[in-house]
Each structure stands twice: as C-alpha cells, then as structure tokens.
C-alpha cells in the first residue's frame, strides 16, 4: 500500500522519550518539573506538588513510583 511522504518521514523519526520528574509547582495547568539531573522542564497537566510523574513531549502522562533513581552517564 502507498504511504504519503509525510507518513514516511514520521516513521523515520524517533518517538519522544518518556521522562520522569518531580513537580515543583503547578500554575494554570502547567507544571514545573525538576529532572533527576537537576534540570527544569515544563509539562501540561495537573499533579500535586512534590509528586513524581512521567511526562513526554510536554504533557504529563501519569504518576510515577517513588523509587530511588540511578543516573548512568554513557
């Protein structure tokens, strides 16, 4: 079956990675998240301050377990 050029290009690009962060604050449906490496990100969605969440492509996908995080640099 024939696919259009846009669909072929989208198939070549990787999906956005699933990340984890701790909610620092929420304002107007946008959460400020602290990443395990110390960076800050923003994502749309509601979550309680201090909660750990999964987010991808600028949107909170759900709660994350409160487990220790190991950062491995390659």
Beta strands, then each sheet from edge to edge (+ up, - down):
strand 1: 19-27
strand 2: 30-35
strand 3: 40-44
strand 4: 52-56
strand 5: 59-63
sheet 1: 3+ 2- 1+ 4- 5+
end
